Amino acid sequence: MSEVEEHVRRLWRHRGAAPLEARRGPRRRLDLDDVLDAAVAAADAEGLDGLSTRAVAARLGLSAMGLYPYVGTKERLLALAEDHASAMPGWPDPGPDLAGDLDAWAGRLVDLYLRHPWLTELPWSQAPGGPHQQDWLERLLDVLERHEVAETSRAAVVTALYAVVRATAQTAAAYERVDAAGAEAWRERAAATRRLVPDLDRRYPRTAALVPHAGGGHGSWRDAPRASVRHVIDALCRGLARA
């Protein structure tokens, strides 16, 4: 059996793929789910640096070579952990309109990325294509189908929403890392800029007009990323209605 086939069997082990046959040697004391739970915990705590085979193995009391029979190479470990962390939460009943259902989908994906910020750092072009990630795509396509979005528009909507949600989550995660000292440093820098460039608003009038509406016109500046997703969804829905 090729390494690719072994990897796909691991990814889809709970969704119909035949399990890998046990190899000769000492009996494994861990389940693959246990290994991936440890890998996700390591990445949540330490970022992608925590997803080295050595770091994950140490959490499990194994050597780096002792981890290999469970996950294969480091690249396979990353892919398995990425899909494992992407498990979709429970879902409410469908809503009456497209915007509401898209907002529910996008909001839950933003929440997932904020629980596991390292997911947005992994290349989108190398997504593992496992069952949990497939669940998200299938849910989104179901929303588009139920609200009768034209088939010719669905791929573009999918691409746009995934891109916006990933970028939003990255921004929101960065905002959450800003502590009181960081916020105060930003305010001091902004005040110094206004003091030293007194005609700043005249030079950049559109930017000056934009600031009061950060966060969707109300609430904390930390709310701005999520508000942007809702605005994008509203714009998409208006465009689809005119198509």
HUCORJO-V525264 format. One record per residue. N is the residue number from 1. SS is DSSP state (@ for helix, = for strand, . for the rest). BURIAL is 1 if it has 9 or more other ideal C-beta (glycine too) atoms within 8 Angstrom, else 0. Layout:
n=<N	N>
ss=<SS	SS>
burial=<BURIAL	BURIAL>
//
This chain:
n=<1	2	3	4	5	6	7	8	9	10	11	12	13	14	15	16	17	18	19	20	21	22	23	24	25	26	27	28	29	30	31	32	33	34	35	36	37	38	39	40	41	42	43	44	45	46	47	48	49	50	51	52	53	54	55	56	57	58	59	60	61	62	63	64	65	66	67	68	69	70	71	72	73	74	75	76	77	78	79	80	81	82	83	84	85	86	87	88	89	90	91	92	93	94	95	96	97	98	99	100	101	102	103	104	105	106	107	108	109	110	111	112	113	114	115	116	117	118	119	120	121	122	123	124	125	126	127	128	129	130	131	132	133	134	135	136	137	138	139	140	141	142	143	144	145	146	147	148	149	150	151	152	153	154	155	156	157	158	159	160	161	162	163	164	165	166	167	168	169	170	171	172	173	174	175	176	177	178	179	180	181	182	183	184	185	186	187	188	189	190	191	192	193	194	195	196	197	198	199	200	201	202	203	204	205	206	207	208	209	210	211	212	213	214	215	216	217	218	219	220	221	222	223	224	225	226	227	228	229	230	231	232	233	234	235	236	237	238	239	240	241	242	243>
ss=<.	.	@	@	@	@	@	@	@	@	@	.	.	.	.	.	.	.	.	.	.	.	.	.	.	.	.	.	.	.	.	@	@	@	@	@	@	@	@	@	@	@	@	@	@	@	@	@	@	@	@	.	@	@	@	@	@	@	@	.	.	.	.	@	@	@	@	@	@	@	@	.	.	@	@	@	@	@	@	@	@	@	@	@	@	.	.	.	.	.	.	.	.	.	.	.	.	@	@	@	@	@	@	@	@	@	@	@	@	@	@	@	@	@	@	.	@	@	@	@	@	.	.	@	@	@	.	.	.	.	@	@	@	@	@	@	@	@	@	@	@	@	@	@	@	@	.	.	.	.	@	@	@	@	@	@	@	@	@	@	@	@	@	@	@	@	@	@	@	@	@	@	@	@	@	@	.	.	.	@	@	@	@	@	@	@	@	@	@	@	@	@	@	@	@	@	.	.	.	@	@	@	@	.	@	@	@	@	@	@	@	.	.	.	.	.	.	.	.	.	@	@	@	@	@	@	@	@	@	@	@	@	@	@	@	@	@	@	@	@	@	@	.>
burial=<0	0	0	0	0	1	1	1	1	1	1	1	1	0	0	0	1	0	0	0	0	0	0	0	0	0	0	0	0	0	0	1	0	1	1	1	1	1	1	1	1	1	1	1	0	0	0	1	0	1	1	0	1	0	1	1	1	0	1	1	0	0	0	1	0	0	1	1	0	0	1	1	1	0	0	1	1	1	1	1	1	1	1	1	1	1	0	1	0	0	0	0	0	0	0	0	0	1	1	1	1	1	1	1	1	1	1	1	1	1	1	1	1	1	0	1	1	1	1	1	0	1	0	0	0	0	1	1	0	1	1	1	1	1	1	1	1	0	1	1	1	0	1	1	1	0	1	0	1	0	0	0	1	1	0	0	1	1	0	1	1	1	0	1	1	1	0	1	1	1	1	1	1	0	1	0	0	0	0	0	0	1	1	0	0	1	0	0	0	0	0	0	1	1	0	0	0	0	0	1	0	0	0	0	0	0	0	1	0	0	0	0	0	0	1	1	0	0	0	0	0	1	1	1	1	1	1	1	1	1	1	1	1	1	0	1	1	0	0	1	0	0	0>
//
